[in-house]
Amino acid sequence: MRTYLRRCPSCGGYTLRETCPKCDVMSAVPAPARFSPEDRYGAYRRRLKRRLEAERNG
């Protein structure tokens, strides 16, 4: 099941758009991804997370 509802991290409003119509900030999916013990993309997700954290920390 795919979720279309998104939440703005800035104002806290809900929308179906990728950007918030009130403050023009990128909205995000408010719920975490469903857990599966057969996580096919887990290695890629963790690698991306480490790369983003390294860029953020310098």
C-alpha positions in Angstrom: 0.0 0.0 0.0 1.4 3.3 -1.1 0.9 6.4 1.0 0.3 9.8 -0.6 -0.3 11.9 2.5 2.8 14.0 3.3 3.6 16.4 6.2 5.5 19.7 6.2 8.3 19.7 8.7 8.2 23.5 8.9 4.6 24.3 9.6 3.3 20.8 10.5 0.5 20.9 8.0 -0.5 17.9 5.9 -0.7 17.9 2.1 -0.7 15.6 -0.9 1.9 17.7 -2.8 5.7 17.3 -2.6 6.0 20.9 -1.5 3.9 22.6 1.2 1.4 25.0 -0.4 1.6 27.3 2.7 5.3 27.7 3.2 6.8 26.2 0.0 9.1 23.7 1.9 9.6 20.1 0.8 7.1 17.8 2.6 8.0 14.4 3.9 6.2 11.1 4.5 5.1 11.2 8.2 5.3 7.4 8.8 8.4 5.2 8.7 8.7 2.5 6.1 7.2 -0.9 6.9 9.6 -3.3 8.5 10.5 -6.5 6.7 13.0 -9.1 7.8 13.8 -9.6 4.1 15.0 -6.0 3.7 16.2 -6.1 0.1 17.3 -2.5 0.0 18.7 -2.2 3.6 22.4 -2.2 2.6 21.7 0.6 0.1 19.7 2.6 2.6 22.3 2.3 5.3 25.1 3.3 2.9 23.1 6.4 1.8 22.5 7.3 5.5 26.2 7.0 6.3 27.1 9.2 3.3 24.6 11.8 4.2 25.7 11.9 7.9 29.4 12.2 6.7 28.5 15.2 4.5 26.5 16.8 7.2 29.3 16.4 9.8 32.0 17.6 7.5 
